[in-house]
């Protein structure tokens, strides 16, 4: 029997440590792959071998550290926002049966995740606007000064001199777009995307099996002690496959309309394969790292009701 559980809270410390550690290890793997590519380039360009080697070694050291530090802030703030929003919007609900997530209620899943993304978009837009407005204001001030200097040198008439007002006005308009329009668009598209993901999950899981989460008690919370790798990878990759199928069909229609039906079919097949395999590999890596770290630093702890 499916028991619907709501994630009422996320423990800030456990979530932050696990998320930042997983992303740091993924960054290390990415840096190693880049180092391999640099080695291949160095084989073709021996004179640049030392440069490629130095760059690769620097990436292996600095990229994971940078990722870890940045992810600490992102993960902590994300979990904090989630906990603050739950009393107002409700938390993510999971239909669980025998440790397997059999269903994901669409609205609760899509709503809170899209609100969190909209808040991040607002923060991002606010930061960009704070940088943009002073820059455009300074530019709009400098333009007439430079124009006057040029006019004195070329005998231009005052009527033909640029004033810079358009730059200043454009900066204000763009700032408003970043602060107001960007979060709204992120919320709308985020809600649609997450809702589709939940719908596809609920459709495909009875056929392939769902993500399994193994919990252990942690006081009043429930700790995710491990995540079976194949079940999680297959479930998420199957959902990604449907997204790849939709994207491939759109490519097929577009290319067929332009007279390249064969190319459209190839794009359809490639999209399905890339989405499925890419998601499977990524989820498998994340779950392997999670299962490795959980006994050492503790798994993510959730407040379930």
Protein Blocks (a to p, Z undefined) as FASTA:
>chain_A
ZZddddfbdcfklmmmmmmmmmmmmmmmmmmmmmmmmmmmmmmmmmlmmmmmmmmmmmmm
mmmmmmmmmmmmmmmmmmmmmmmmmmmnopaddddeehiafbdcfklmmmmmmmmmmmmm
mmmmmmmmmmmmmmmmmmmmmmmmmmmmmmmmnopafklpcehlmmmmmmmmmmmmmmmm
mmmmmmmmmmmmmmmmmmmmmmmmmmnopaddddddehjbccdfbdcfklmmmmmmmmmm
mmmmmmmmmmmmmmmmnopamlmmmmmmmmmmmmmmmmmmmmmmmmmmmmmmmmmnopad
dddZZ
